[in-house]
Amino acid sequence: MSMFSHPFMVYALLGGTGIAAACGVVGFFLVLRAQVFTGDALSHVAFTGALAALAFGVDLRIGLFTATIAVALLLGALGRRGRADDVVIGNVFAWILGLGVFFLTMYTTDRSGSGNGAATVNVLFGSILGLSAGQAQTALWIGLGVVAVLLAIARPLLFATLDEAVAAARGVPVRVLAFVFLALVGAATAEATQAVGALLLLGLLAAPAGTALALTDRPFRGLALAAALAVGEMWAGLTLAYFVPRMPPSFSITAVATAVYAGAMVYRAVGRRRAESLTKTSRTTTHNTAAPQAKYCTAVSSPTRVATNPTPTTGTPTPR
């Protein structure tokens, strides 16, 4: 029986496509702007937001989106030009995790008997195979919306990423772009938590982007490649989880993403060694081609020295 005959697989592929595309384009700028730690912190914020929603008995997605987008904007407000440094992120990170423990205690004390006991496990490790038709369509449209907004600001955001001072001098709204980007990161993080969970989310954000940056130096080609890699790795991971039932889909998705990233790093290392070898060969060839010229000059200059400074030959009478 084909895996497309199962509705849960179709819903997972549908919702996973939007989630992966959003993570690919957002992750590309996260890696390019050296803000991967921000993505890691927001993945834990998603855990806290989901636990808060469970503790107060509201929809899980309300807690996810509210917490991730609000904390993302808070990190931007605490940083210079919308970029929080590692010290600020670390402090907020620790405080948010403590808040998560508080909401976990509330949930296990007051609502653990409400028949939703596996909710905390799903938040941590994802439950993409449990998406309904409506949830899958929502995930797809939110993912496509994140991609559309990011593409609309991609050029000025890239300018602000590569040279922030010059971009600000040219009138680019660097701070506003940083806030919009952080809000998109928060939305992508909240949506992706449903697929791979809060603990494994960083793999889907960083691995496709890192692979794309290892394979190409052109930014917009890398952006498209990161999105394509994320979607392909999502599909491959879901297919692997279908044919190996003991393998959780969140693990298979991140495992495929990590394997592709490792392959790209090996490919880049081999390419660098080959380039270095070609450079050495070129230098050696230059040296070898220069050597005959030197020999030629020596051979030409020797008769001159012989003619100007003739040495005595055998048989010449020596004066006594």
Disulfide bonds with the S-S distance in Angstrom:
none
